[in-house]
Amino acid sequence: MDAILAVDLGTTALKCALHDLQGNVVARDTEEYQLITPDALSVEMDTETYWRAFNTAIARVMKASGVAPADVKALGLSAQGETLIVVDKSGQPLRRAIVWLDNRAQAEADELGKLLGHRHAYETTGQVRLVPTWPAAKVLWLRRHEPQLLEKVGKFLLLEDYFLHRLTGEYVCEGSLVTSTCYWNFRTKAWWPEMLKALGITTAQLPRYSESGMPVGKLLPKVAEELGLSPQTVACTGALDQACGAIGVGNIRPGIFSENTGAALAICATVSQPTLDPNDQMPCHYHGVPGLYMLHTFTSGGIVLRWFRDEFGQTEKAEAQASGLDAYDVMGAEAARVPPGCEGLVMLPHLQGAMAPEANPKAKGVFFGFTLRHGRGHFIRAIMEAVGFIVRRNIEVIEGLGVSVSEIRALGGGARSRLWKQIEADITRRPVVTTANEEAATLGAAILAGKAVGLYASIGEAVGQMVQIKERFEPTPKNLSLYDEAYRTYVQLYNQSCPLFG
């Protein structure tokens, strides 16, 4: 049986899945790891921790699957963005990886913004502001604070680049991941000379560019032996985790919008060309599908429901434990007994400030309009509806840029709730589609790898065979006007609350 191995290199956990050619998961494993936080601003990781998790996950998946190593035709990667790994001329890391969450380079980000201009950087890279998250700021911080290390640098790599080199000996990167380095021009698909000059680095210190879904090379014999795989298995370029997730639910053409409701809500809208927001609110990335782009950002998501569960859901937790259910299922059943619109209760879910598209760090959470009639189920449903309102707000911004959104593809933990997806369809007035494979990022990486080695003629063909539609939620006609009114209240509530946020 031909199979494809895919690994999602996440922030706090690595997920590995072996897929057959129909997209089914033959076996899967998750390995968690602990971030290193030397101080309040610094977030790092030992590269060997990533590699050990990778090694362990592959071994467990191969053992559980019973698939022969020779049948694993390709290995694909999905990766967190912006995590920087600096290696010497022999490919050995010179220090711990600087994780994307690291914020120590604020002064350097500000300096680069003044030197090159935030708008100029946006037009060149698709990133709306120069911030400490981006590797450009991290490189400048290293130059300022660890100059002796910079003298030994062979390559500046991202996590996917590092793994591809370790697997094959080749230094290769791809566009969806390097977009947010802010030293790559996402229009020309070449390194940005102005930024490289500002950072004091050269193109020779960066990997070779390749499109996603391309073969990089066969596994090095020693590495294949270590991983228990065949040296004939081909490692392939993958994509940014959110791009892989979009591909893994079939978001591969303009008009489709995907949302990943986890702790945060990640959104991706596929577009055919670089599309910039005149209000500088919406980042644009190169897609994992060559030649396409994606409007991609984050905002508040499932963490609000988790907060409610942890702070007020002791009853639901106890009931779930007694019945063998998940607490979220019990909460969903309570919310389902409440009519759409929560009988006037509206929530602003900005417990950590408002992210896209408002970008207001001072915003707070608000429950508005509750009376003695309202109970726990109303508050739970109000949170679900609030996240739906955020999706609608972002779709409105995207459509304001001339990008049509005809369908929503849902992934992440929130996609398991049928009630939540129906609410989303009703609020946005668009069909919401869920897929059978909950691990969309590994499926997306498998799709790219399968295309790379010729198991499929194109990404479109691979998606057609591997992405299986689970359910389609059409908007409920009787709820549309009710939700239009609730949405107007939501927008007005936010606008009128802003002066009170401080």
C-alpha angles and dihedrals in degrees: 000000000000112000141177124222116213130184128194110206100207133181098254101007141032119221123200127188135175111215130195119220092269091058096254117144110242093183137345140190138185125207119191126206137186123245117230113233110182091175141354094283103034125086118175142161134202107242090221088061089061091046095048090051089049092050094046094046094050092048092051094045094049092048093048094045098051087213116145114245090236089062093060099094100177144013120213132188135214112188144189112248132244099016105139125214120185116201134184125238091280092052097255116139113252094203142352117299115267103229121222091248090064112116104180094109098069094120091049092049090051091049093051090047091055094043099048102018124246092243093050089049090050092051091049103039106018092238112125097217138011104249135167091258093072117089091233090069091043092054092051090048090054090049090053100040106026104030093152089061093052090060090065099045118132098170141357105222141179120223095266091048091052093051093046090053093047091049099044110010090243126121104222135151135180135217106251091059099039094049091087096046084086090218094085124080106226092198098054094028090228135110113280107245096200092056094043089053091050090051095043095234133123136223088248087067091057131073126258114269122243133166119252116268096038129126114253099182147293118289114274107255093240092049092046089054092048092050095042091241134125119268085226092066110109121224112216139193111265129178148247110301093249091048090050089049090052091050090045091061095041100260094147105124138052114275095044122104122189128197127195110202109197125124084315127030112241118193130195127183116186115227132178098229142015106297120191129193114231087212091054093234106116122061119214122213135186108256129238085241106078114248095019132096134204135215100225134176145138133242141159115312141145095348088083091058090045090052090053091048093050097043103035107010103088090119092052091045092053093046091048092051092049094048100037092243131125116262089235090058090054090048090049091053089053092049091049090063090060119085120244111278092033090250092287100322111132128179135203103208097201099127091145098032125282114293125184126033100005096042093198112149091186095061118115138199117270134186109198134186104018123150138176087283093066122092139176094287090057091056093047092049091045089059091051091048091048091058088049089053090053090053090051091048091054093046089053091053091047093048088048086064090058095261115133121217113200101161140020122219113201128207138158129056094312090062089070091069110084090189093054093049091049090051089051092051092050094047096045095037089227134110114261117209127198125194133217098242112073092192095071095161094059090043090052090050090049091050091053092046093047091053091046094060095041100255085127128028093227144358088257092056091047092050090049091055101035107036109078118194112229104182140346120214114202121198113266107237096213092055099050101085091041091055092044088059093045090049091052088053090050093053093044091047091054094047094048093044095054095086089053094054091073 
